[in-house]
Amino acid sequence: MLQRAVVARESRIFRDRKVFSDDFVPEDLPARQAHVEKVEESLGEALYGEPPVDLFLYGPPGTGKTACIKLVISRLEAAARASGAPVRVDYVNCGWVRTGYRVMSRLCKSFDPTIPSVGLPFDELYEMYISLLSEHKCIQIVVLDELDNLVMRSGDDLLYSLVRINGDLNGLASVTLVGVSNSLTFMEKLGPKITSALNPITVRFAPYRASELREILYQRVELGFQPGAVDPEVVPYLAAFVAQESGDARKAIQLLRVAGEYAEQSRSGVVKLEHVRRARDQFERDEYFDLISALPIQRKAVLASVAIAFKYRDRHGRPAHTGLIYEIYKKICEKNKLDPLSMRSIRRVLKYFASLGLLEIDLVHLEGGGSAFAVLEMSPPPDEVLKILQNGDLVLS
C-alpha cells in the first residue's frame, strides 16, 4: 500500500484529483452556458422579492443537469447573502433521501434541527413546515434531484403538497419547486391533480456532442493533471468514443481519471491512448458486475426473468411486462428450488432495479383491460446480464 502511494506521488500525473469527483462543480460549465443563464434568469427573480416560477430540468444521465443547478444555487445563495434578500435554498438528492416523508422532514430540519426525523405524522410535518416558512417570511427554493426516482418509489403525495403549499402560506412566504429528472416523459406520468396545478418552466439537456465533450475534458485536464501529463490524442479519442456511445460527460470524466491511474501504476509520465483503452475495457467489464453479483438469489432470479422476457420481446414483439416476467420467474424458481415471491413483491423488485439504473420501466395498459409494468430498456443489455448471472449461483439452463 505504502509502495503504491510512493509510486503515485513520484509519477506526478495528477495535480488535483477532486476535479474528477462527481461532486465537483467548476466555476464555468463548458457547453452549458445557455442552460445556466436560463436557470439563473428564472431563479434570480427571488433576489428582487418575486417568487420564481417552478422549474423542471430534464435529460439523460451525465448531461449537466445537477452541475447546472448546483452552480446556479451557489451563485444565488452568495448573492442573497450579499444583498440580504430573504432567499433560502434546500437541495435534496432523492436518490439518497428515498421517501416523501424523509424529504419533508429534511426541509423542516433545515429550519429547526431539533425536529425529530421520525415519529411525526406527515400532515403534522407539513403544518410545521408552513409555520416555519411563515415565521421566516422567506422565498424558499426546493431542489429535488432525481425526482422521478422518488415519485416511482413512494408516489406523488409530496409533490402534490409542495405544488399546493403556496395557497396555504397566504402570501407570508413562498415555495418554488425545482425538479431534476432523467426521464423526458416524467410530467406525463403525474396525476391530473398535480399537472393541473403545475406549469413549470422546462429546461432540456441533450446528450453531449463530441465537440462539447472535448471542451469538458480539456477543462478537467487543465484543472486536474500536471502540465504535459496527457497525450494530445487522448481527449479527442475519448470525446469521440463517449459521444458515440452515450454523450455522458460523467462517464467521460471517470474514464479520463481511471486512465490517469493506469498511467500512474505503470510509472508512465504521460496518460496515453493505451491507458484510455484499458480504462474503457475495465468500465465495460466492471460497471455492473459487482452490483449484479452481490444481489440476493431471489433478486437475481427476477433480474434473469426480466432479461429473458426482454429478449423474447425483441424476437416476437411481446411486451416484457410483469405477467410474462412472472411466468419466467416461476420456472427459474423451480429450477433453483426457490419459493416464488408474490407478484406484488416482483413489482417492488422491479422498482428497486429501476432506482439502481438497471431498468427503465413504465406502467402500460394491456389488451383486454388491466395494467402492468413494462420494461422499456435494460442496462447492461440482457445478454450481458445473463452472462454475469450464469457465472454465479443461479441455475438458468
C-alpha positions in Angstrom: 0.0 0.0 0.0 2.8 2.4 1.0 4.8 1.5 -2.0 1.9 2.2 -4.3 1.4 5.6 -2.6 5.0 6.4 -3.3 4.7 5.4 -6.9 1.7 7.6 -7.3 3.5 10.6 -5.7 6.6 10.1 -7.9 4.6 9.7 -11.2 3.4 13.3 -10.9 0.4 12.7 -13.2 -2.3 14.3 -11.2 -2.4 17.9 -10.0 -5.8 17.8 -8.2 -7.9 14.6 -8.0 -11.0 16.2 -6.6 -11.9 17.7 -10.0 -12.7 14.2 -11.2 -15.3 13.7 -8.4 -19.0 13.6 -9.3 -19.4 16.3 -6.6 -17.0 18.8 -8.2 -18.7 21.7 -9.9 -16.4 24.0 -11.9 -16.9 27.8 -11.9 -17.9 27.6 -15.5 -19.7 24.8 -17.3 -18.5 24.2 -20.8 -21.3 23.8 -23.4 -24.0 24.6 -20.8 -23.7 28.4 -20.5 -27.1 28.9 -22.2 -28.7 26.4 -19.7 -27.1 28.2 -16.8 -28.3 31.6 -18.0 -31.9 30.3 -18.4 -31.9 28.8 -14.9 -30.3 31.9 -13.4 -32.8 34.2 -15.1 -35.7 32.2 -13.7 -34.5 31.7 -10.1 -32.8 35.2 -9.9 -36.3 36.7 -9.5 -36.1 35.7 -5.9 -33.4 38.3 -5.2 -35.9 41.0 -6.1 -38.7 39.6 -3.8 -40.5 37.8 -6.6 -41.2 34.1 -6.1 -39.8 32.3 -9.1 -41.9 30.1 -11.3 -41.5 26.3 -10.7 -38.7 24.9 -12.8 -38.0 21.4 -14.2 -34.7 20.2 -15.7 -34.8 17.1 -17.9 -32.3 15.0 -19.7 -30.4 11.7 -19.7 -27.7 11.0 -17.0 -24.4 12.8 -17.4 -25.8 15.8 -19.4 -25.0 18.5 -16.8 -28.4 18.9 -15.0 -27.1 18.6 -11.5 -23.9 20.6 -12.1 -26.0 23.4 -13.7 -28.5 23.6 -10.8 -25.7 23.4 -8.1 -23.7 26.1 -9.8 -26.8 28.4 -10.0 -27.9 27.9 -6.5 -24.4 28.5 -5.2 -24.3 31.9 -7.0 -27.9 32.6 -5.9 -27.1 31.9 -2.2 -24.0 34.1 -2.4 -26.0 37.0 -4.0 -28.7 36.6 -1.3 -26.1 36.8 1.5 -24.6 39.9 -0.1 -27.9 41.7 -0.6 -29.8 40.4 2.5 -32.6 39.0 0.3 -34.7 36.5 2.3 -33.9 33.6 0.0 -33.4 30.1 1.2 -32.4 27.1 -0.9 -32.6 23.4 0.1 -31.1 20.8 -2.3 -32.2 17.2 -1.8 -30.9 14.3 -3.7 -33.8 11.9 -3.8 -31.5 9.1 -4.8 -30.4 9.2 -1.1 -33.4 10.7 0.6 -35.7 8.0 -0.6 -39.2 8.8 0.6 -41.5 11.8 0.6 -41.7 11.7 4.4 -37.9 12.0 4.7 -37.8 14.9 2.3 -40.4 16.8 4.2 -38.6 16.0 7.5 -35.3 17.3 6.0 -37.0 20.5 4.8 -38.3 21.2 8.3 -35.0 20.3 9.9 -33.2 22.9 7.7 -35.1 25.5 9.8 -35.0 23.7 13.1 -32.5 20.8 13.6 -34.3 19.8 16.8 -37.3 18.5 14.9 -37.3 14.7 15.2 -36.5 12.8 12.0 -39.2 10.2 12.6 -42.4 9.7 14.6 -44.5 12.7 13.5 -47.4 12.1 11.0 -46.8 13.6 7.6 -49.7 16.0 8.0 -48.1 17.4 11.2 -44.8 17.8 9.4 -46.5 19.7 6.6 -48.2 22.1 9.0 -44.9 22.6 10.8 -43.2 23.4 7.5 -45.9 26.0 6.7 -45.4 27.5 10.2 -41.6 27.7 9.8 -41.9 29.3 6.4 -44.4 31.9 7.6 -42.2 32.7 10.6 -39.1 33.3 8.4 -41.1 35.1 5.7 -38.8 33.8 3.1 -38.7 32.7 -0.5 -37.8 29.0 -0.3 -36.4 27.2 -3.3 -36.6 23.4 -3.0 -34.4 21.5 -5.4 -35.4 17.8 -5.7 -32.7 16.0 -7.7 -33.7 12.6 -9.2 -37.3 13.5 -8.5 -38.5 10.7 -10.9 -37.0 8.1 -8.7 -38.8 9.5 -5.6 -42.2 9.5 -7.3 -41.6 6.0 -8.6 -40.7 4.7 -5.1 -43.2 6.5 -2.9 -45.8 8.2 -5.1 -46.5 11.8 -5.7 -48.0 12.9 -2.4 -45.0 15.1 -1.5 -45.1 16.7 -4.9 -48.8 17.5 -4.5 -48.1 19.0 -1.1 -45.3 21.3 -2.5 -47.4 22.3 -5.5 -50.3 23.4 -3.4 -48.3 24.9 -0.4 -48.3 28.5 -1.7 -52.1 28.6 -1.3 -51.7 27.6 2.4 -49.0 30.2 3.0 -51.3 33.2 2.4 -48.6 35.4 1.0 -46.4 35.2 4.1 -43.7 33.1 2.3 -43.4 31.1 -0.9 -42.0 27.8 -2.2 -40.6 27.3 -5.6 -40.1 23.7 -6.7 -37.1 22.8 -8.9 -37.3 19.2 -10.2 -34.4 17.4 -11.8 -35.3 14.3 -13.7 -33.6 11.8 -16.0 -37.0 11.0 -17.6 -38.1 13.1 -20.6 -41.7 11.9 -20.1 -41.8 12.5 -16.3 -44.6 15.1 -16.4 -46.8 12.8 -18.5 -46.7 10.2 -15.7 -48.0 12.6 -13.0 -51.7 12.6 -11.9 -54.1 15.2 -13.0 -54.3 16.8 -9.5 -50.6 17.8 -10.0 -50.4 18.6 -13.6 -53.4 20.9 -13.4 -51.6 23.0 -10.7 -48.1 22.7 -12.1 -46.9 24.8 -15.1 -43.2 24.9 -14.8 -40.5 26.4 -17.0 -38.7 23.4 -18.5 -35.0 23.2 -19.5 -34.0 20.2 -21.6 -30.5 18.8 -21.5 -29.4 16.8 -24.6 -26.5 14.3 -24.6 -23.2 16.0 -25.2 -21.7 16.0 -28.7 -18.1 15.1 -29.3 -17.1 18.8 -29.6 -18.7 19.6 -26.3 -17.1 16.7 -24.5 -13.8 17.9 -25.7 -14.4 21.2 -24.0 -15.3 19.5 -20.8 -12.3 17.1 -20.9 -9.8 19.9 -21.8 -11.1 21.8 -18.7 -10.6 18.8 -16.4 -7.1 18.1 -17.9 -6.1 21.7 -17.2 -7.5 21.6 -13.6 -6.7 18.0 -12.7 -3.4 17.0 -14.4 0.1 18.2 -14.3 1.2 20.2 -17.4 2.1 17.9 -20.3 0.8 14.8 -18.4 -1.9 14.0 -21.1 -1.0 12.9 -24.6 -2.7 15.3 -27.2 -4.6 12.3 -28.8 -6.3 11.3 -25.5 -9.1 13.9 -25.3 -10.3 13.8 -28.9 -10.3 10.0 -28.8 -12.2 9.8 -25.5 -14.7 12.5 -26.5 -15.5 10.8 -29.8 -15.9 7.4 -28.1 -18.3 8.6 -25.4 -20.3 10.8 -27.8 -21.0 7.8 -30.0 -21.9 5.6 -27.0 -24.0 7.9 -24.8 -22.9 11.5 -24.6 -22.5 11.1 -20.9 -19.9 13.6 -19.6 -19.7 11.9 -16.2 -18.5 8.7 -17.8 -16.0 10.6 -20.0 -14.5 12.3 -16.9 -14.3 9.0 -15.0 -12.6 7.3 -17.9 -10.1 10.1 -18.0 -9.5 9.6 -14.3 -9.0 5.9 -14.5 -6.7 6.3 -17.5 -4.6 8.6 -15.3 -4.5 6.0 -12.6 -3.3 3.4 -15.1 -0.6 5.8 -16.2 0.5 6.2 -12.6 0.5 2.5 -11.9 2.7 1.9 -15.0 5.0 4.7 -13.9 4.4 6.5 -17.1 4.8 10.2 -17.1 2.0 10.7 -19.6 -1.5 9.4 -20.0 -1.7 7.7 -23.4 -4.3 6.0 -25.6 -3.3 2.6 -24.3 -4.3 3.8 -20.8 -7.6 5.1 -22.1 -8.3 1.8 -23.8 -7.5 -0.1 -20.6 -9.9 2.2 -18.7 -12.6 1.6 -21.3 -12.3 -2.1 -21.1 -12.4 -2.0 -17.3 -15.6 0.0 -17.3 -17.3 -2.3 -19.7 -16.4 -5.3 -17.5 -16.9 -3.9 -14.1 -19.7 -1.3 -14.4 -22.4 -3.6 -13.3 -20.6 -6.8 -12.5 -20.2 -6.1 -8.8 -23.7 -4.8 -8.4 -25.4 -7.8 -10.1 -23.1 -10.4 -8.5 -23.9 -9.1 -5.0 -27.7 -9.4 -5.4 -29.6 -11.9 -3.2 -30.5 -15.0 -5.2 -34.3 -14.1 -5.3 -33.4 -10.8 -6.9 -31.0 -12.5 -9.3 -33.9 -14.8 -10.3 -36.1 -11.7 -11.0 -33.4 -10.0 -13.0 -32.8 -13.1 -15.1 -36.5 -13.3 -15.8 -36.5 -9.7 -16.9 -33.5 -10.3 -19.2 -35.2 -13.4 -20.8 -38.5 -11.6 -21.2 -36.8 -8.6 -22.7 -35.0 -10.8 -25.3 -38.3 -12.6 -26.0 -39.9 -9.2 -26.7 -37.2 -8.3 -29.2 -37.7 -11.5 -31.1 -41.5 -11.8 -31.0 -42.8 -8.3 -30.2 -44.5 -9.4 -27.0 -44.0 -6.6 -24.3 -41.7 -7.5 -21.4 -44.4 -6.9 -18.9 -44.8 -8.2 -15.4 -47.1 -11.1 -16.4 -44.5 -12.5 -18.8 -41.7 -11.8 -16.3 -43.6 -13.6 -13.6 -44.2 -16.7 -15.8 -40.4 -17.0 -16.5 -39.5 -16.2 -12.9 -41.6 -19.1 -11.5 -39.8 -21.5 -13.9 -36.4 -20.2 -12.7 -37.5 -20.7 -9.1 -38.5 -24.3 -9.8 -35.1 -25.0 -11.3 -33.3 -23.4 -8.3 -35.7 -24.8 -5.6 -36.8 -21.3 -4.5 -40.2 -20.4 -3.1 -41.6 -17.8 -5.6 -42.3 -14.3 -4.4 -45.7 -12.8 -4.9 -46.5 -10.6 -7.9 -46.6 -7.6 -5.6 -43.1 -8.3 -4.4 -41.9 -8.7 -8.0 -43.3 -5.2 -8.7 -41.3 -3.8 -5.8 -38.1 -5.5 -7.0 -38.6 -4.0 -10.5 -38.9 -0.6 -8.9 -35.7 -1.3 -7.0 -33.9 -2.2 -10.1 -35.2 0.9 -11.8 -33.8 3.0 -8.9 -30.4 1.4 -9.5 -30.4 2.3 -13.2 -30.6 -1.4 -14.3 -34.0 -1.0 -15.9 -36.3 1.7 -17.3 -39.9 0.7 -16.5 -43.3 2.2 -17.2 -46.9 1.4 -16.4 -48.8 0.2 -19.5 -52.4 -0.7 -20.2 -52.9 -4.3 -21.5 -55.2 -5.5 -24.2 -58.4 -6.8 -22.6 -58.0 -4.4 -19.6 -55.7 -4.1 -16.6 -52.2 -2.7 -16.4 -48.7 -3.9 -15.7 -45.2 -2.6 -15.5 -43.3 -3.0 -18.8 -39.5 -2.9 -19.1 -38.6 -0.4 -21.8 -34.8 -0.6 -21.5 -32.1 -2.7 -19.8 -28.6 -1.6 -18.9 -26.4 -3.5 -19.4 -28.1 -5.4 -22.3 -29.9 -8.7 -21.4 -27.2 -11.0 -22.9 -24.6 -9.3 -20.6 -26.9 -9.6 -17.6 -27.4 -13.3 -18.2 -23.7 -13.9 -18.7 -23.0 -12.4 -15.3 -25.8 -14.4 -13.6 -24.8 -17.7 -15.3 -21.3 -17.3 -13.7 -22.9 -17.1 -10.2 -25.0 -19.3 -8.1 -28.2 -19.2 -10.2 -29.2 -22.2 -12.5 -30.6 -20.9 -15.7 -30.3 -23.9 -18.1 
